[in-house]
């Protein structure tokens, strides 16, 4: 009996050590598939596009998702009217080409679908159909950080349409950002004024815009506002002033990562 117990002990102890070592090693082999996953869900009384002079003109739901791996990110942007009709789907791929302490340069491209409701006559009856139009765009975004709270930059986007409607869009922005302006220890304000030049096919326009957000520290809800004023434009719609207010819910963080076993 003693011999048997001794043999079992000599077998079980090394086995337990091996299993525990293998478990630790396997845990080390599990690498995060994404470095970061986060998003924002927003509801607003007036959906405003990436180009602030264009708006849905109705309440909207907006979902922005960002999945980051290294310097690359995939960022779907999905927009809906409140009754559920899709407004626009944009699928960004972005890459941080330069990431220095003060200067950064981002490039990106996306395919997009823009939806609209059209009235048609079918079998003698009026009918509404949802029509999609295809776009492809690319962006370049240099930015210079003056301090932890102040930065200046430029944004350039060129878009190309493939269906009826706009064919060529150029969107050039000069912007600044003032972030984490503390109202108190718990509440902060972000402000980003900008001026931009826009061309759509043969028409052009000059505008000023402002983005303002108000939030509480470590709290997922925030309020934001977009203000857009036309200075001189030939572009329809010729709304002189566009604005909205949005309630935003932020989710995901660097602490909630999606993991995938390393092969």
FENCOR-V290990 format. One record per backbone hydrogen bond with DSSP energy under -1.0 kcal/mol. NH is the residue of the N-H (numbers start at 1). CO is the residue of the C=O. If there is no record, write none. Layout:
BEGIN
NH:CO, NH:CO
END
This chain:
BEGIN
5:1, 6:2, 7:3, 8:4, 9:5, 10:6, 11:7, 12:8, 13:9, 15:11, 16:12, 17:13, 18:14, 19:15, 20:16, 21:17, 22:18, 23:19, 24:20, 25:21, 26:22, 27:23, 28:24, 29:25, 33:258, 34:258, 35:68, 36:68, 38:66, 39:251, 40:64, 41:249, 42:62, 43:247, 44:60, 45:245, 47:58, 49:54, 54:51, 56:47, 60:44, 61:80, 62:42, 63:78, 64:40, 65:76, 66:38, 67:74, 68:36, 69:72, 72:69, 73:94, 74:67, 75:92, 77:90, 78:63, 79:88, 80:61, 81:85, 82:59, 84:81, 87:79, 88:79, 89:113, 90:77, 91:111, 92:75, 93:109, 94:73, 95:107, 96:71, 97:95, 97:105, 98:105, 100:103, 104:143, 105:98, 106:141, 107:95, 108:139, 109:93, 110:137, 112:135, 113:89, 114:133, 115:87, 116:131, 118:129, 120:127, 122:125, 125:122, 127:120, 129:118, 131:116, 133:114, 135:112, 136:160, 137:110, 138:158, 139:108, 140:156, 141:106, 143:104, 144:152, 145:102, 146:150, 147:150, 151:177, 152:144, 153:175, 154:142, 155:173, 156:140, 157:171, 158:138, 159:169, 160:136, 161:167, 162:134, 169:159, 170:199, 171:157, 172:197, 173:155, 174:195, 175:153, 176:193, 177:151, 178:191, 179:149, 181:189, 182:180, 183:187, 184:187, 188:215, 189:181, 190:213, 191:178, 192:211, 194:209, 195:174, 196:207, 197:172, 198:205, 199:170, 200:203, 201:168, 203:200, 205:198, 206:232, 207:196, 208:229, 209:194, 210:227, 211:192, 212:225, 213:190, 214:223, 215:188, 217:186, 219:216, 222:248, 223:214, 224:246, 225:212, 226:244, 227:210, 228:242, 229:208, 230:240, 231:206, 232:206, 234:204, 242:228, 244:226, 246:224, 247:43, 248:222, 249:41, 250:220, 251:39, 256:253, 260:31
END
